[in-house]
Amino acid sequence: MTDMKTTHSKRHLLRQRLNSGKLLVAPGAHNGLSARLVQDAGFEAVYMTGSGVANTLTGGADVGLLTMTEMTMMARFCAQAVDIPVISDADTGYGNAINVIRTVREYELAGVAAIHLEDQVSPKRCGSIAGKEVIPVEEACGKIRAAVDARTDPDFVIIARTDARGATGFADAVKRGQRYHEAGADMVFPDALLSVEEYAAFAREVPGLKMFNMGGYAKKRTTPKLPLDEVEGMGYALCILPLLALRAGVQAMIDTLDGFKRDGIAYELRQLEAFADRPVENWYEFTGIGEIRTLEDKYLPADAVEQKYARTAGHKPGDRENKEGVKG
């Protein structure tokens, strides 16, 4: 088990990092395991992607089908899996300003360090897809003020996202960004701008911290893919890559299932050989059974633990290989 940092310390760390003047990069995760992979890869923060959670839980599109309960459940799993800050999608706040008050409290209790709230009409949809609509700016500002007032930890970061570019144009996105900053948002997030020039102009014209979504996961690019030093140079403090790992993982699953359908067990045997000395070679140890064994030794009666493992067959937790010499 990870020696977890406290929730407040992770939030304080995120605050400091965002104000450092150096770009913070947070790849996306959709559950606790993928959050841990982001941490293990050496990143300083993880982004819980609402699109990724929606896609994997429902098997369908991100069109506002998930509830706050489902999203905060997954946010809690992510936050508990890592000791780096988790920045989470909170969609539209699941209602009006009154609903946002509860939304903030529930995400705080889930242990995340930051959330972003968007100004889309509910039901919302993935930001890079056409068909978006936005609520009136005054209503959106009220939701931001409610979010700021509702938080109990002053280090909990409130990010205001505007989807106005795809709905009402770039000029309105800039105006909304300015208004959301004035309403008290800690950071402003212009989603799905269409060019490098638009991102640069937004950064110049909207004060305070800004967030960049390096999303757009279609063959025809809907948002630009830029070198990270260029994003930093524009003045953005945070860059997320929501589906970077998830999309690659899904393609690997497609390839594996197709290969097994074609070649049967011979395909899996070749795959197992390819996994030799890779992190997932021993899946049980990779997913933490050795750590559970350590805790058993620490807290359970020693004789009972020894007998339990002596009289049963299978992978021995803590060993890289079974006693019989069979990997996994």
C-alpha positions as CSV (number, residue, x, y, z in Angstrom):
1,M,0.0,0.0,0.0
2,T,1.2,3.5,-0.8
3,D,2.3,5.7,2.2
4,M,-0.4,8.2,1.3
5,K,0.0,12.0,1.6
6,T,-2.9,13.7,3.3
7,T,-5.6,15.1,1.1
8,H,-4.8,18.7,2.3
9,S,-1.1,18.2,1.6
10,K,-1.8,17.1,-2.0
11,R,-4.0,20.1,-2.5
12,H,-1.4,22.4,-1.1
13,L,1.2,20.8,-3.3
14,L,-1.0,21.4,-6.4
15,R,-1.5,25.1,-5.4
16,Q,2.3,25.6,-5.2
17,R,3.0,23.7,-8.4
18,L,0.4,25.7,-10.4
19,N,1.9,29.0,-9.1
20,S,5.5,27.9,-9.9
21,G,5.5,29.4,-13.4
22,K,6.4,26.0,-14.9
23,L,3.8,24.0,-16.9
24,L,2.3,21.1,-15.0
25,V,1.4,18.1,-17.2
26,A,-1.4,15.7,-16.1
27,P,-2.2,12.7,-18.3
28,G,-5.7,11.3,-18.0
29,A,-6.8,8.4,-15.9
30,H,-10.2,6.7,-15.8
31,N,-9.9,4.5,-12.7
32,G,-7.5,3.8,-9.8
33,L,-5.2,1.6,-11.7
34,S,-4.7,4.0,-14.6
35,A,-4.1,6.8,-12.0
36,R,-1.4,4.7,-10.4
37,L,0.2,4.2,-13.8
38,V,0.4,8.0,-14.3
39,Q,2.1,8.3,-11.0
40,D,4.5,5.4,-11.6
41,A,5.5,7.1,-14.9
42,G,6.8,10.0,-12.9
43,F,4.1,12.7,-13.5
44,E,3.4,15.1,-10.7
45,A,-0.4,15.1,-11.1
46,V,-3.2,13.0,-12.7
47,Y,-6.3,14.2,-14.5
48,M,-9.5,12.1,-14.0
49,T,-11.1,12.4,-17.4
50,G,-14.9,12.6,-17.5
51,S,-14.9,11.4,-21.1
52,G,-12.7,8.4,-20.2
53,V,-14.9,7.5,-17.2
54,A,-18.1,7.8,-19.3
55,N,-16.6,5.8,-22.2
56,T,-15.4,2.9,-20.1
57,L,-18.3,2.7,-17.6
58,T,-21.1,3.0,-20.2
59,G,-19.4,1.6,-23.3
60,G,-20.7,4.6,-25.1
61,A,-20.2,8.3,-25.8
62,D,-19.6,11.1,-23.4
63,V,-23.0,12.9,-23.5
64,G,-23.7,13.6,-19.9
65,L,-25.1,10.2,-18.9
66,L,-23.1,9.8,-15.7
67,T,-24.3,11.1,-12.4
68,M,-22.4,12.9,-9.7
69,T,-22.4,9.8,-7.6
70,E,-20.8,7.7,-10.3
71,M,-18.2,10.4,-11.0
72,T,-17.2,11.0,-7.4
73,M,-17.0,7.3,-6.8
74,M,-14.4,7.0,-9.5
75,A,-12.7,10.2,-8.3
76,R,-12.3,8.7,-4.8
77,F,-10.8,5.5,-6.3
78,C,-8.3,7.6,-8.2
79,A,-7.4,9.8,-5.2
80,Q,-6.9,6.9,-2.9
81,A,-4.7,5.0,-5.4
82,V,-2.0,7.8,-5.6
83,D,-0.1,10.3,-3.5
84,I,0.0,12.9,-6.2
85,P,-2.8,15.4,-6.7
86,V,-5.9,14.4,-8.7
87,I,-7.6,17.0,-10.9
88,S,-11.1,15.9,-11.8
89,D,-13.7,16.7,-14.3
90,A,-17.0,17.6,-12.6
91,D,-19.0,18.3,-15.8
92,T,-21.6,21.0,-15.3
93,G,-21.7,20.6,-11.6
94,Y,-24.8,18.4,-12.1
95,G,-27.4,21.2,-11.9
96,N,-27.6,24.9,-11.1
97,A,-25.6,26.8,-8.5
98,I,-27.4,25.1,-5.6
99,N,-26.5,21.7,-7.0
100,V,-22.9,22.9,-7.4
101,I,-22.6,23.5,-3.6
102,R,-23.2,19.8,-3.0
103,T,-21.0,18.8,-5.9
104,V,-18.0,20.7,-4.5
105,R,-18.5,19.1,-1.1
106,E,-18.7,15.6,-2.5
107,Y,-15.6,16.0,-4.6
108,E,-13.8,17.4,-1.6
109,L,-14.8,14.4,0.4
110,A,-13.6,12.2,-2.4
111,G,-10.1,13.5,-1.9
112,V,-9.4,15.2,-5.1
113,A,-7.3,18.4,-5.3
114,A,-9.2,20.3,-8.0
115,I,-12.3,20.1,-10.2
116,H,-13.4,21.9,-13.3
117,L,-16.9,23.1,-13.9
118,E,-18.1,23.9,-17.4
119,D,-20.7,26.3,-18.7
120,Q,-22.5,23.9,-21.0
121,V,-26.2,23.3,-21.0
122,S,-27.2,20.0,-19.4
123,P,-27.0,17.3,-20.7
124,K,-23.4,18.2,-21.7
125,R,-21.2,16.5,-24.2
126,C,-17.5,15.9,-24.8
127,G,-15.9,19.3,-25.5
128,S,-14.5,18.5,-28.9
129,I,-17.8,17.4,-30.4
130,A,-20.1,19.8,-32.2
131,G,-23.6,20.4,-30.9
132,K,-22.7,22.1,-27.7
133,E,-24.8,24.8,-26.1
134,V,-23.8,27.1,-23.2
135,I,-25.8,28.6,-20.4
136,P,-26.0,32.4,-19.9
137,V,-22.8,33.9,-18.5
138,E,-24.5,35.3,-15.4
139,E,-25.8,31.9,-14.5
140,A,-22.3,30.4,-15.1
141,C,-20.7,33.1,-12.9
142,G,-23.2,32.3,-10.1
143,K,-22.2,28.6,-10.2
144,I,-18.5,29.6,-9.9
145,R,-19.2,31.9,-6.9
146,A,-21.2,29.1,-5.3
147,A,-18.4,26.6,-5.9
148,V,-15.8,29.0,-4.3
149,D,-18.0,29.7,-1.3
150,A,-18.8,26.0,-0.8
151,R,-15.3,24.6,-0.5
152,T,-14.1,24.0,3.0
153,D,-10.4,23.6,2.1
154,P,-9.0,26.9,0.7
155,D,-6.4,24.9,-1.2
156,F,-9.1,23.1,-3.2
157,V,-8.8,24.4,-6.7
158,I,-11.8,25.6,-8.6
159,I,-11.3,25.6,-12.4
160,A,-13.9,27.3,-14.6
161,R,-14.2,25.8,-18.0
162,T,-15.9,27.5,-20.9
163,D,-17.2,25.7,-24.0
164,A,-18.3,28.9,-25.7
165,R,-15.8,28.6,-28.6
166,G,-17.8,25.8,-30.2
167,A,-21.2,27.3,-29.4
168,T,-21.0,31.1,-29.6
169,G,-17.5,31.9,-30.9
170,F,-14.0,32.8,-29.7
171,A,-14.8,36.3,-28.6
172,D,-17.5,35.1,-26.3
173,A,-15.1,32.5,-24.9
174,V,-12.6,35.2,-24.0
175,K,-15.3,37.4,-22.4
176,R,-16.5,34.4,-20.4
177,G,-13.0,33.6,-19.3
178,Q,-12.5,37.1,-18.0
179,R,-15.8,37.0,-16.2
180,Y,-15.1,33.6,-14.6
181,H,-11.8,34.9,-13.3
182,E,-13.6,37.9,-11.8
183,A,-16.1,35.5,-10.2
184,G,-13.3,33.9,-8.2
185,A,-12.2,30.9,-10.3
186,D,-8.6,29.8,-9.4
187,M,-8.0,28.9,-13.0
188,V,-9.8,29.3,-16.4
189,F,-10.0,26.5,-18.9
190,P,-11.0,27.3,-22.5
191,D,-11.9,24.0,-24.0
192,A,-11.7,23.1,-27.7
193,L,-10.2,26.3,-29.2
194,L,-9.4,25.7,-32.8
195,S,-5.9,27.1,-33.4
196,V,-2.6,28.0,-31.9
197,E,-3.5,31.6,-32.5
198,E,-6.7,31.3,-30.5
199,Y,-4.9,29.7,-27.5
200,A,-2.2,32.3,-27.5
201,A,-4.8,35.2,-27.7
202,F,-6.9,33.6,-24.9
203,A,-3.8,33.4,-22.7
204,R,-3.0,37.0,-23.3
205,E,-6.5,38.4,-22.8
206,V,-7.7,36.4,-19.8
207,P,-5.8,37.0,-16.5
208,G,-4.8,34.5,-13.9
209,L,-3.9,30.8,-14.3
210,K,-5.0,29.0,-17.4
211,M,-5.5,25.3,-18.4
212,F,-4.8,23.8,-21.8
213,N,-6.5,20.6,-23.0
214,M,-4.3,18.7,-25.4
215,G,-7.4,16.7,-26.4
216,G,-9.1,16.1,-29.7
217,Y,-9.0,12.4,-30.5
218,A,-10.2,12.2,-34.1
219,K,-8.3,11.8,-37.3
220,K,-9.3,15.3,-38.3
221,R,-7.8,17.4,-35.6
222,T,-10.2,19.6,-33.6
223,T,-7.6,21.1,-31.3
224,P,-3.9,21.6,-32.0
225,K,-1.2,19.3,-30.7
226,L,1.7,21.5,-29.6
227,P,5.1,21.0,-28.0
228,L,4.8,21.4,-24.2
229,D,7.4,24.2,-24.0
230,E,5.2,26.2,-26.5
231,V,2.1,25.7,-24.3
232,E,4.1,26.9,-21.3
233,G,5.5,29.9,-23.3
234,M,1.9,31.0,-24.1
235,G,1.3,31.3,-20.4
236,Y,-0.6,28.1,-19.5
237,A,0.0,26.6,-16.1
238,L,-1.6,23.2,-16.6
239,C,-1.9,20.8,-19.6
240,I,-4.1,17.7,-19.6
241,L,-4.0,14.8,-22.0
242,P,-7.3,13.1,-21.2
243,L,-7.3,10.0,-23.4
244,L,-3.6,9.6,-24.1
245,A,-3.2,6.3,-22.3
246,L,-6.7,5.0,-22.5
247,R,-6.9,5.1,-26.3
248,A,-3.6,3.3,-26.6
249,G,-4.8,0.7,-24.0
250,V,-8.0,0.1,-25.9
251,Q,-6.1,-0.4,-29.2
252,A,-4.0,-3.0,-27.4
253,M,-7.1,-4.8,-26.2
254,I,-8.5,-4.8,-29.7
255,D,-5.3,-6.2,-31.1
256,T,-5.1,-8.9,-28.5
257,L,-8.7,-10.0,-28.9
258,D,-8.4,-10.1,-32.6
259,G,-5.1,-12.1,-32.3
260,F,-6.7,-14.6,-29.9
261,K,-9.8,-15.0,-32.1
262,R,-7.5,-15.8,-35.1
263,D,-4.8,-18.0,-33.5
264,G,-6.2,-19.2,-30.1
265,I,-4.0,-20.0,-27.2
266,A,-0.9,-19.9,-29.4
267,Y,-1.4,-16.1,-29.6
268,E,-1.6,-15.7,-25.8
269,L,1.5,-17.8,-25.4
270,R,3.4,-15.5,-27.8
271,Q,2.1,-12.6,-25.9
272,L,3.2,-14.0,-22.6
273,E,6.7,-14.4,-24.0
274,A,6.6,-10.8,-25.1
275,F,5.7,-9.8,-21.5
276,A,8.9,-11.3,-20.1
277,D,10.6,-8.8,-17.7
278,R,7.9,-6.3,-18.4
279,P,5.9,-4.8,-15.4
280,V,2.8,-6.8,-16.2
281,E,4.6,-10.1,-16.5
282,N,3.4,-11.1,-13.1
283,W,0.0,-9.5,-12.9
284,Y,-0.6,-10.5,-9.3
285,E,2.5,-8.7,-8.0
286,F,1.9,-5.8,-10.4
287,T,-1.5,-5.2,-8.9
288,G,-0.2,-5.3,-5.3
289,I,-0.7,-8.8,-3.8
290,G,2.8,-8.6,-2.3
291,E,1.9,-5.5,-0.4
292,I,-1.2,-7.3,1.0
293,R,1.0,-10.1,2.1
294,T,3.2,-7.7,4.0
295,L,0.1,-6.3,5.7
296,E,-1.0,-9.8,6.6
297,D,2.3,-10.4,8.3
298,K,2.0,-7.2,10.2
299,Y,-1.6,-7.4,11.5
300,L,-2.9,-11.0,11.3
301,P,-1.9,-13.9,13.7
302,A,1.4,-15.3,12.4
303,D,0.5,-19.0,12.8
304,A,-2.8,-18.6,10.9
305,V,-1.1,-16.8,8.0
306,E,1.7,-19.4,7.8
307,Q,-0.8,-22.2,7.7
308,K,-3.1,-20.5,5.2
309,Y,-0.3,-20.2,2.7
310,A,1.4,-23.6,3.5
311,R,-1.8,-25.6,2.8
312,T,-3.0,-23.9,-0.4
313,A,-1.7,-23.9,-4.0
314,G,-1.2,-20.9,-6.3
315,H,0.9,-17.8,-6.7
316,K,2.7,-17.1,-3.4
317,P,2.4,-13.3,-2.7
318,G,5.7,-11.6,-2.6
319,D,7.3,-14.1,-5.0
320,R,8.1,-13.2,-8.5
321,E,7.5,-16.8,-9.5
322,N,5.4,-19.6,-8.1
323,K,7.2,-22.2,-6.0
324,E,6.5,-24.6,-8.9
325,G,8.4,-22.2,-11.2
326,V,5.3,-21.1,-13.2
327,K,5.3,-17.3,-13.8
328,G,2.2,-15.4,-12.8
